[in-house]
C-alpha cells in the first residue's frame, strides 16, 4: 500500500529545519518579502523596472481556476527547484492563500515576468 508523505519543512539559513507547516509558510513569507530599506542599487533598479507597466493591452488576468489547475497538476514526487519549495507546499499554500497567490501571478503578468513565449507555460515555471 502506498502512503502519501507530506513534506512540511524547509531549511532555514542557519541550517535548521522548520518544525511544521505553519512555520514553513511563515518562513516562506518572511524570506520572500524583502525590506525596501535594505535594497541595494540592483534591487532598486529591478523594482523601478517592475513598476513600469508594459504596453500589452491583450493580456487578461489569470483566474483562480487557471492557477489551481496548474498547481494541482504539479507532480508531488518531483524534487523541488532551487527555492526548495515542493509541489506539496505550492498546493498547500494555494489552498490557504488563493487570493495572494493569484495576486502574485497577476503581478508577474503585469510586470512582463511572463515573457513572450506564452504565459501559461511560464505560469507553470513560477
N, C-alpha and C positions, 0 to 999 in steps of 0.2 A: 504494500500500500504506500502511496506517495504522500508525503506531507509537505505543506507549504511553509517554508521558513521565511518569516518576515524580518528583514534587516532594518533595525531602527537606530543604528548608531553611525556616527561619523567620527573621524579622527580630528581632534582639535589641534591647534598649533603647538600646544605644549606636549603633544604625543598621547594624551589621554583620550578615552572614548566617551561620547555622550552616553548617558545612562538609560534614556528612554525616548519615546517618540516626541514627547513634549520638549525635552531638552534638545533633541536633534533639530526640530523645527525652529526653536529659539536660536540655536547656533547658526542655522542656515540664514535666518533673517538678519541676525546681528552681523554676520560676515558678508552678507550681500549688500547691506546698506552701508555706504561709506559716509564718513563725516566730511562735509564740504570744507570745514576749516583745515583739514589735513590734505586737501587737494594740492598736488604739485602742478606744474605748468601743463604737463601732458594731460592730466585729468581735467583741468580747466578747458583745454582745447577740445577734448572729447565731449565734454558737457556742452560747450558752445556749439559744436558741430551738430550734436544731437538735438539741440533746442531749435535749430532751423528746420522748418517743415519742408519736406520735399515737394516738388511740383508735380505730384501724381494724383490727379483727381479721380482716377478709375479704381483705386483700391477701396474695398469695403472692409469694415472691421471684422475680425474673427468672431464667430458666435461661440457661445459656451459649449454648444454641442459639437462644433468642429474641433475645438480644443480637447474636449472629453474623448472624442473618438480617437484622436491621435495619441493622447496619453494612455488611454486604456489599451491601445494596440501595441504598446511597447512590451518587449519580451522581458519578463521578470528574471530570466536565467542569464541574461547578458551582463557582462561586467560593467560597472559604472564608468562614465567618462572621466576626463581629467578632474572634474569638480568633485568626484566621489559620490555623486548622487545617483542612487539606483532607481530603476523603474518603479519599484515599490514606494520609494519616497516621493517620486513625482506624483504617483497615483494618490497616495495618502494626502499629500499637500493640496492637490487639486480638489479632493473631496472636502477638505476643511476650508480652503480659501479660494473657491472658484472665481469669485469676483476679482480678487487680487491677481490671480494668475491670468485671467482674461485681460485685465488692465496692463499687465506686463507684456503679454504677447502683442496687444494692440499698440502699446507704446513702441515696441520694436518695429512694428509695421510702419508707424508714423515717422520714425526716425531713420528710415531706409535700412534698417538692420536686415530686412528680408532679402535684399539683393535683387538681381534681375531674373534669376532662373526659377522663379515660381515660389510663391510664399508658402504653399502647403508643404513643399519639400523642406524648406528652411524651417518651418514651424517644427517639423519633426526633429530637426537637429538642435533646437534650443534646449 
